[in-house]
Every structure is written in C-alpha cells, then in structure tokens.
Amino acid sequence: MAAFILRRLGVLGVILFGSSFILYNLAAISGDPLEQLRLSSEPNRDFLIASLTRELQLDVPPPARYFLWLKGVFGIFVGNPNFGTGRDGALVSHSLALAIPVTIRLVLAATIFAIVLGITIGVITALRQYSRFDYAMTFVSFLLFSLPVFWVAVLLKEYLAISFNNFLRDPHVPLGWILVIGIASGVFWASIIGGTRRTFWIVFASALSIAIALVSTFSASGWFLNPGLGPIVVFGLSVGIAYGVTQLSVGLTNRAALKSSLTMAALALIMYYPANWVFDNHAGSISIILMAAFTVGAAVIAGLMFSKIDRMPIIRTTILTALLSGGLIIVDKFMQTWKPYMETDAINYRPVPTIGQRSDLLSTDNWWLSSLDIVTHLFLPTLALTLISFAGYIRYSRGTLLEVLNQDYIRTARAKGLTERTVIMRHAFRNTMIPLTTIMVVDFAGVIGGALITESVFGWSGMGTLFRNGLLGYDLNLLMGVFFVTASLSVVANLVADLLYSALDPRIRVGGA
C-alpha cells in the first residue's frame, strides 16, 4: 500500500508539473500586461512600463520565468510558500487565504446536499422503476441538468427573494395556493410510498389534508413572521426520525436499535429547554460542538445499554438519530431568531438577500443574528448549485443501482432468504457507491475551485472570481496561484478515489502487482 501511494504521488506530481508548465507558458504568451501602458499617453508611461516589467519579471522568457515561480511555490515544503504578487500589489497567498473560506462556505453545503439528495432520490427511483415517481424524477433531473445555472439563479432571485420578501408584508396564503401546495404534497408522498392504487389514494388524501391544515394554520397564526417548532413538534419529528433511520439502517425488526433511537427522541424533548438556555447564555460554535459531543456520548451509552450483540450497527443508528434530533433544536433556535432579525434596521422585513455575502449594515454582537444573516445569504446560491448538481447524482445512482440489482449475487442473497432491506442496503447499495466514488471525490475537490457564474450572479468573491480576475487582467501570478490550489486538490482526489475503491470493494487491492 505504501509503495502504491508513493508511486501514485510521483505520477501525480509529474502530471501537476506538466500541466502547470503548459498553462503558465500559454497564459504568458497569449496575454500582454503592458498593452494598455504602451497605448497610454501619460508622461510617465516609460517609467510605469519599466516598473511593471521589473515587478512581473517580463524581461525573462516565459519558460525560465515559470521556474522562478516554481521556486517560490516549493517554499511550501518549508512552510513559506511564495506565489508572487498580483497586479493589485497584494500577495497572491493573501488573496487565496481570503477567497478559499468564502468558496468553501458557498460550495461545500451545496455539494453535500446535492450528493445526499441525489443519491437518496436515485435509489428510490431505482427501487420504484417505471413508477409515477420514477417518471417524474427522471423528467425533473433531465430538466435541471439541462438548465444553465445563471438562469436558475435569476429565477430564484425573482421568486424566492423578491416575491417572498413582498409576501412578508402581508403573509396570508390565498386559498388557491393552499390547494396547490396540498395537491403537490399529496402527489409527492403518494409517489414515494407507492403500493397499490388504494394505498396511493389513501396516502394522497392524508398528505393533502395535513398539508392544507398546516399551511392554513401557518397563514392564520402569522407563523411566517414568527416561526418556531417548540418542544412538542421537536419530539414528534424526532420520533419520526428514529423510526426512519432505524428502518434504513438495521430495520424496524431490530427492537434494540429502535428502543435506543426512541430514547434519543425522548432525550431531545428533555434537553429542549436546557439547550435553549445554553444557546441564550453561551452562544457560539464552541457551545454547539460541546453539545454535539454530549449528544454522541449519550447515544453511545444508549446503544450499549440496549444492545447485547452486533452493537456497532445499533450504536451507529442511535448516533445518527441523536444528531438529527439535536439538529432540530438548532433549527428551532434559528426560527426563534427570525423575527428579531427581520425587525433590525439593516433587514427591514426583507430577510432574503439577492446579492452579497452578508449585510454590511447589520451591526450586532448577537451570535445567532449574525449566523442567521450568513445563512440567509447562503440560501439562494446554495439552492441554485444544489438544483443543478443533484440532477446528475439522481441519474448516476439510479442507473448504477439498477445494474447492480441484476447481478447474480443479488439474486443469490434474495434466494438465501435475506430481507429486501438487507439486500438493498448491505449488498446492492455498497456496490452502487463504487462508481459514484469518483464523482463524489472530484466534486469535493472542485469545492475549492469555486463557482464562477454563481459567484458573479450573487456577488460573492471566491476562487472563481480570483480566476476570472487573473485571466482577464493578465495577472499570471494570481491565475497560477488559483490553478495550483485547484489542480493539487484534483490530483489528490484521484488518489483518494483509488484508496476508497479498496475500502468499498475488498476484491480491489491497490497495492498489488
């Protein structure tokens, strides 16, 4: 294994060197940073040309200049990398340090949501092949996959920002919209659950009634201006999470896992008010991390108490239930912050922004208000990227799972009498993840590369913006700095994908001859 990793690192290093050399020389030859100065009529034109030539080392041929740049990059091995200076006079390393966190905040959440939603819906469509839900999701996935992200972003700005902000002036949902929402909810849940025609209509009627009742209650009570869940709703949702996670993980027949998961739902109810006290008096990321650690510890103890054998699956199920239930309390706290956030002068009842990374006029020491401001600015760009990205995961996961389900070992597993949940989750799904691994790893590596179009539409300044500035401004050092970071992550992602193959499929031995 060690020899394989060293060999791959050597090959990837050669690839990185060759690609950076080609890009550097092509960019240096194709652009002329002195073009505007040569056409200038300023009296100090010659001085500016000489100064910029000396600063950017333009008197050195591009191939030799590349190795001067590479010498500074090699300083990364001694903890002092030097990517040079941009045309604005700022160090490229400083510009990268400012842009990378912005890009991670923008793209990481969208990538995670796209992977989770895409794979989940893809698996469901494969299991419901040729059903109404399968046809609907196939149509939606192809539609979203073909749409340009800038057009989706503009639509989201119009309807989920401008129109929603206008709606909050008088948050009353018309009867027509209530019926549309109810019908959409009924069709969605009835299609997912499936079954006979009788089951379809029962689920449709139930989901329709519940959706109409909820939306009507929200509209009449002014919930959109002062939302919240409360301890009873948190407990009810936690119980639903406990049943859902247990069914997907080990099956409801595993009573020990179900009991330990339901214990976490009860713990969410017990800890609701203490957690809110901590959030009010000790707000911050540290408090959330400590409470998450406490939640995981309690889940492990509950799993050990209820399990006698095969403890790891039960503990894993309990931890996941506990974290999701605890997340509901955090969501409820953000909902409680919604009303005071809208009432601030900086927001003035228009909480969904269309541009920027945060509200510059919002001046507050309240951690929850500041965090909610960041979340609202993330909402539209994250949704735009998720809608475009998760469509591909739906198609890939559906096609791969259908192929796996036709394999001989799946028929053998069913012939042995294994439950359908065990066949799907423990045998088919694991092998489905093998081809998806490459896409997932590369997508995570591309997080740092930024989203140029999305950043432009929503006014963010991340890695995509730096790349555009370097390309259009003939800023070679800035362009190469962005390339080095993104290319390094891409080649490392390929190595990680190879290692994950061996973890997902024991037959693959990456260290073999």
C-alpha positions in Angstrom: 0.0 0.0 0.0 2.8 2.5 0.9 4.6 1.7 -2.3 1.4 2.2 -4.3 0.8 5.6 -2.7 4.4 6.7 -3.3 4.2 5.7 -7.0 0.9 7.4 -7.5 2.2 10.6 -5.8 5.1 10.6 -8.1 2.9 10.2 -11.2 0.5 12.9 -9.9 3.5 15.2 -9.2 4.6 14.8 -12.8 1.1 15.5 -14.1 0.9 18.6 -11.9 4.2 19.8 -13.1 3.5 19.3 -16.8 0.0 20.9 -16.7 1.2 23.9 -14.7 4.2 24.4 -17.1 1.9 24.3 -20.1 -0.7 26.6 -18.6 1.9 29.1 -17.4 3.5 29.4 -20.8 0.2 29.5 -22.8 -1.1 32.3 -20.5 2.2 34.2 -20.7 2.3 34.0 -24.5 -1.3 34.8 -25.1 -1.5 37.9 -22.9 0.4 41.2 -22.7 0.2 43.0 -19.4 1.9 46.1 -20.9 -0.6 46.5 -23.8 -2.6 49.3 -22.1 0.5 51.1 -21.0 2.0 51.1 -24.5 -1.1 52.8 -25.8 -1.2 55.3 -22.9 -0.2 59.0 -23.4 0.8 59.5 -19.8 4.1 61.4 -19.4 5.4 58.7 -17.0 4.5 55.9 -19.4 8.0 54.6 -19.8 8.6 54.6 -16.1 5.4 52.6 -15.5 6.4 50.1 -18.2 9.8 49.6 -16.7 8.4 49.3 -13.2 5.8 46.7 -14.2 8.4 44.8 -16.3 10.7 44.6 -13.3 7.9 43.7 -10.9 6.4 40.9 -13.1 9.8 39.8 -14.5 8.6 40.3 -18.0 12.1 40.6 -19.3 12.6 36.9 -18.6 11.4 34.4 -21.2 8.2 32.5 -20.1 9.8 29.1 -19.7 12.5 30.4 -17.4 10.0 32.7 -15.6 8.0 29.6 -14.8 10.9 28.0 -12.9 11.3 31.2 -11.0 7.6 31.0 -10.0 8.0 27.3 -9.2 11.0 28.1 -6.9 8.7 30.2 -4.7 6.0 27.5 -4.7 8.5 24.9 -3.5 8.7 27.0 -0.3 5.5 25.2 0.7 7.8 22.3 1.9 9.5 24.6 4.4 6.3 26.4 5.5 6.9 29.5 3.5 5.2 29.3 0.0 5.6 32.3 -2.2 3.0 32.6 -5.1 4.2 36.0 -6.1 2.4 39.4 -6.1 -0.7 40.2 -8.0 -1.1 43.2 -10.2 -3.0 45.0 -7.5 0.1 44.8 -5.3 -1.4 42.2 -2.9 0.3 38.9 -2.2 -1.3 36.0 -4.1 -1.1 33.8 -1.0 -3.1 36.5 1.0 -5.7 36.7 -1.8 -6.1 32.9 -1.7 -6.4 32.9 2.1 -9.3 35.3 1.8 -11.0 33.6 -1.1 -10.8 29.9 0.0 -13.0 30.2 3.1 -15.6 32.1 1.1 -15.7 29.5 -1.6 -15.9 26.6 0.9 -18.8 28.3 2.6 -20.5 28.8 -0.7 -20.0 25.5 -2.4 -19.5 22.9 0.4 -23.0 22.9 1.6 -24.4 22.7 -1.9 -22.1 19.8 -2.7 -23.2 17.8 0.4 -26.9 18.5 -0.2 -26.6 17.5 -3.9 -24.9 14.2 -3.0 -27.3 13.2 -0.2 -30.5 14.3 -2.1 -29.3 13.0 -5.4 -28.2 9.5 -4.2 -31.3 9.2 -2.0 -33.8 10.1 -4.8 -31.8 8.0 -7.3 -32.0 4.9 -5.1 -35.8 5.4 -4.6 -36.4 5.8 -8.3 -34.4 2.6 -9.0 -36.5 0.7 -6.4 -39.7 2.3 -7.9 -38.7 1.7 -11.5 -41.3 2.7 -14.1 -43.5 4.1 -11.3 -45.1 7.6 -11.3 -42.3 8.8 -9.0 -39.6 7.4 -11.3 -41.0 9.1 -14.4 -41.4 12.4 -12.5 -37.9 12.4 -11.1 -36.5 11.4 -14.5 -38.2 14.4 -16.1 -37.1 16.7 -13.3 -33.5 15.5 -13.3 -33.1 15.9 -17.1 -34.8 19.3 -16.9 -32.5 20.6 -14.2 -29.4 19.0 -15.8 -30.0 21.0 -19.0 -30.7 24.4 -17.4 -27.9 27.0 -17.2 -27.1 27.9 -13.6 -27.3 31.7 -14.2 -30.9 31.3 -15.4 -31.9 29.2 -12.4 -30.2 31.8 -10.1 -32.2 34.7 -11.7 -35.5 32.8 -11.2 -34.6 32.1 -7.6 -33.8 35.7 -7.1 -37.2 36.7 -8.5 -39.5 34.2 -6.8 -37.7 33.1 -3.6 -36.2 36.5 -2.7 -38.1 39.5 -4.2 -41.5 37.9 -4.3 -41.1 36.2 -0.9 -39.9 39.5 0.7 -43.0 41.2 -0.7 -45.2 38.3 0.6 -43.9 39.0 4.2 -45.6 42.4 4.1 -48.9 40.6 4.4 -48.1 36.9 5.0 -51.5 35.5 4.0 -51.6 32.5 1.8 -54.5 32.5 -0.7 -56.9 29.6 -0.9 -55.7 28.7 -4.4 -52.1 28.4 -3.3 -53.1 26.3 -0.3 -54.8 23.8 -2.6 -51.8 23.7 -5.0 -49.4 23.1 -2.1 -51.7 20.4 -0.7 -52.0 18.6 -4.1 -48.3 18.8 -4.7 -47.6 17.3 -1.2 -50.2 14.5 -1.8 -48.7 13.5 -5.1 -45.1 13.7 -3.8 -45.7 11.4 -0.8 -48.0 9.0 -2.5 -45.5 8.6 -5.3 -42.6 7.9 -2.9 -44.5 5.4 -0.7 -46.1 3.7 -3.8 -48.0 0.5 -3.4 -51.4 -0.4 -4.7 -53.9 2.1 -6.2 -55.8 2.0 -2.9 -52.7 2.8 -0.9 -51.8 5.6 -3.3 -55.1 7.4 -2.8 -55.0 6.9 1.0 -51.6 8.4 1.2 -52.5 11.2 -1.2 -55.6 12.1 0.8 -53.7 12.0 4.1 -50.8 14.2 2.8 -53.2 16.6 1.1 -55.2 17.1 4.3 -52.1 17.5 6.5 -50.5 20.0 4.1 -53.7 22.1 3.8 -54.2 22.1 7.6 -50.5 23.1 8.2 -50.4 25.9 5.6 -53.8 27.3 6.7 -52.6 27.3 10.3 -49.4 29.0 9.4 -51.2 31.6 7.4 -53.8 32.4 10.1 -51.4 32.4 13.0 -48.7 34.6 11.4 -46.2 31.8 11.7 -44.2 33.2 8.7 -43.3 36.3 10.7 -42.6 34.5 13.9 -41.8 30.8 13.2 -40.8 28.1 15.6 -41.2 24.4 16.3 -41.5 24.1 20.1 -40.7 21.0 22.2 -43.8 19.0 21.2 -43.1 19.3 17.4 -39.4 18.6 18.0 -40.3 15.5 19.9 -42.8 14.3 17.2 -40.2 14.9 14.4 -37.5 13.1 16.5 -39.8 10.1 16.9 -40.3 10.1 13.1 -36.5 10.4 12.6 -36.0 7.4 15.0 -38.3 5.2 13.0 -36.9 6.3 9.6 -33.3 6.0 10.5 -33.8 2.6 12.2 -35.7 1.3 9.1 -33.0 2.4 6.7 -30.1 1.3 8.9 -31.0 -2.0 10.5 -34.7 -2.5 10.0 -37.6 -2.0 12.4 -37.4 -5.7 13.4 -34.2 -4.7 15.4 -36.0 -3.7 18.6 -32.8 -2.8 20.4 -31.9 -0.2 17.7 -35.5 1.1 17.7 -35.6 1.5 21.5 -32.2 3.2 21.7 -33.2 5.6 18.9 -36.5 6.4 20.6 -34.5 7.1 23.7 -32.7 9.8 21.8 -36.0 11.3 20.7 -37.1 11.4 24.4 -33.7 13.0 25.2 -34.3 15.7 22.6 -37.5 16.6 24.4 -35.8 16.6 27.8 -32.9 18.7 26.6 -35.0 21.2 24.7 -35.2 23.9 27.4 -31.7 23.3 28.8 -30.3 23.6 25.3 -32.1 26.8 24.6 -30.7 28.2 27.9 -27.2 27.3 26.8 -27.9 29.0 23.4 -29.1 32.2 25.0 -26.4 32.5 27.6 -23.4 30.9 25.9 -24.0 31.3 22.2 -21.2 30.3 19.8 -19.8 27.5 17.8 -18.0 26.0 20.8 -21.3 25.5 22.7 -22.8 23.7 19.7 -19.7 21.5 19.3 -19.7 20.6 23.0 -23.4 19.8 22.9 -22.9 17.6 19.8 -20.1 15.7 21.7 -22.5 15.3 24.7 -25.2 14.0 22.3 -22.8 11.5 20.7 -21.7 10.3 24.1 -25.3 9.8 25.2 -26.1 7.9 22.0 -23.2 5.6 22.5 -24.3 4.9 26.1 -27.9 4.2 25.0 -26.7 1.9 22.2 -24.6 -0.1 24.6 -27.4 -0.3 27.2 -30.0 -1.7 24.7 -27.7 -3.9 22.6 -26.3 -7.3 23.5 -24.8 -8.4 20.2 -24.0 -6.7 16.9 -23.5 -3.4 18.8 -21.9 -1.3 16.1 -24.9 -1.0 13.8 -27.1 -0.1 16.7 -24.7 2.5 18.0 -24.3 4.0 14.5 -28.1 4.2 14.2 -28.5 5.8 17.6 -25.8 8.4 16.9 -27.4 9.4 13.6 -30.8 9.7 15.2 -29.4 11.8 18.1 -27.5 14.2 15.8 -30.6 14.7 13.6 -32.8 15.3 16.6 -30.3 17.7 18.1 -30.2 19.5 14.7 -34.0 20.1 15.1 -33.3 22.1 18.3 -30.7 24.2 16.5 -33.2 24.8 13.6 -35.8 25.8 16.1 -33.4 28.4 17.6 -32.8 29.9 14.2 -36.5 30.1 13.7 -36.8 32.0 17.0 -34.2 34.4 15.8 -36.1 35.1 12.6 -38.5 37.8 13.9 -35.8 39.9 15.7 -33.6 39.5 12.7 -36.3 40.9 10.3 -37.0 43.8 12.7 -33.5 45.1 12.6 -33.0 48.3 10.6 -30.5 46.6 8.3 -33.1 44.0 7.2 -36.4 45.9 7.5 -38.6 42.9 6.8 -36.7 41.8 3.6 -34.7 38.9 5.0 -33.8 37.0 1.8 -31.0 38.9 0.1 -30.2 38.7 -3.6 -26.5 39.7 -3.5 -23.5 39.7 -1.2 -22.0 37.5 1.5 -23.5 39.3 4.5 -25.3 42.5 5.4 -22.8 45.3 5.9 -25.3 47.4 7.8 -26.1 44.7 10.3 -24.1 45.6 13.4 -24.8 43.3 16.3 -23.0 41.2 18.9 -25.7 38.6 18.9 -24.2 35.4 17.5 -27.5 34.0 16.4 -28.4 37.1 14.4 -25.0 37.2 12.7 -25.2 33.4 11.9 -28.8 33.8 10.6 -27.6 36.6 8.4 -24.9 34.3 6.9 -27.4 31.5 6.4 -29.9 33.8 4.6 -27.1 35.0 2.2 -26.1 31.4 1.6 -29.7 30.2 0.9 -30.1 31.2 -2.8 -26.7 30.4 -4.1 -26.6 27.0 -2.3 -30.1 26.2 -3.6 -29.0 27.1 -7.2 -25.9 24.9 -7.1 -27.8 22.1 -5.5 -30.6 22.1 -8.1 -28.1 21.9 -10.9 -25.7 19.3 -9.3 -28.1 16.8 -7.7 -29.8 16.0 -11.0 -26.6 14.3 -12.2 -26.4 12.2 -9.0 -30.0 11.0 -9.5 -29.2 9.7 -12.9 -25.9 8.1 -11.9 -27.2 6.4 -8.8 -30.3 5.2 -10.4 -28.5 3.6 -13.4 -25.8 2.1 -11.2 -28.2 0.6 -8.7 -30.4 -0.9 -11.5 -27.3 -2.5 -13.0 -26.2 -3.9 -9.6 -29.7 -5.3 -8.8 -29.4 -7.5 -11.9 -26.2 -9.2 -10.7 -26.1 -12.9 -9.7 -25.1 -12.2 -6.1 -28.2 -10.1 -5.6 -30.4 -13.0 -6.7 -28.4 -15.3 -4.5 -28.9 -13.0 -1.5 -32.6 -13.0 -2.1 -32.7 -16.8 -2.6 -31.0 -17.2 0.8 -34.0 -15.5 2.4 -32.4 -12.2 3.3 -34.9 -9.3 3.8 -35.2 -6.8 0.9 -33.8 -4.0 3.1 -30.7 -6.1 3.9 -30.3 -7.0 0.2 -30.5 -3.3 -0.8 -28.6 -1.6 2.0 -25.9 -4.1 2.8 -25.2 -5.6 -0.7 -26.6 -3.5 -3.6 -26.0 0.0 -2.2 -22.4 -0.6 -1.2 -21.5 -1.8 -4.7 -23.5 1.1 -6.1 -21.2 3.5 -4.3 -18.1 2.3 -6.0 -18.6 4.1 -9.4 -20.1 7.0 -7.6 -17.0 7.4 -5.5 -15.0 9.0 -8.3 -17.7 11.6 -9.0 -18.1 12.4 -5.3 -14.4 12.8 -4.6 -13.9 15.0 -7.7 -16.8 17.2 -6.7 -15.4 17.7 -3.2 -12.1 18.6 -4.8 -13.8 21.1 -7.0 -15.3 22.8 -4.0 -12.1 25.0 -3.7 -12.3 25.7 -7.5 -15.3 27.9 -6.8 -18.4 28.6 -8.9 -17.6 31.4 -11.3 -21.0 32.0 -12.7 -22.8 31.7 -9.3 -20.3 34.0 -7.6 -20.9 36.6 -10.3 -24.7 36.4 -10.2 -24.8 36.6 -6.4 -21.9 39.0 -5.9 -19.5 36.7 -4.0 -15.7 37.0 -4.1 -14.3 33.5 -4.0 -11.9 31.4 -6.0 -14.0 31.7 -9.2 -13.7 35.4 -9.0 -10.0 35.3 -8.5 -9.6 33.0 -11.5 -11.7 35.4 -13.6 -9.6 38.4 -12.4 -6.4 36.7 -13.1 -7.5 35.6 -16.6 -9.0 38.9 -17.7 -6.4 41.1 -16.1 -3.4 39.1 -17.4 -2.4 38.5 -13.8 -0.2 35.5 -14.3 0.7 35.0 -10.6 -2.9 35.2 -9.5 -4.0 32.8 -12.2 -1.3 30.3 -11.4 -2.0 30.5 -7.7 -5.6 29.5 -8.2 -4.6 26.8 -10.6 -2.0 25.3 -8.2 -4.6 25.0 -5.4 -7.3 23.5 -7.5 -5.1 21.2 -9.6 -3.3 19.9 -6.4 -6.7 19.0 -4.9 -7.8 17.4 -8.1 -4.8 15.0 -8.4 -5.1 14.2 -4.7 -8.8 13.4 -5.2 -7.9 10.8 -7.8 -5.6 9.1 -5.2 -8.3 9.2 -2.6 -10.7 7.7 -5.0 -8.4 4.7 -5.6 -8.0 4.2 -1.9 -11.8 4.3 -1.4 -12.2 1.7 -4.1 -10.3 -0.8 -2.0 -12.3 0.1 1.1 -15.6 -0.3 -0.7 -14.7 -3.5 -2.6 -12.3 -5.9 -0.8 -11.5 -7.6 -4.1 -9.6 -4.5 -5.2 -6.0 -4.4 -3.9 -4.4 -1.2 -4.9 -1.1 -2.3 -3.6 -1.0 -5.5 -5.7 1.3 -6.1 -8.7 
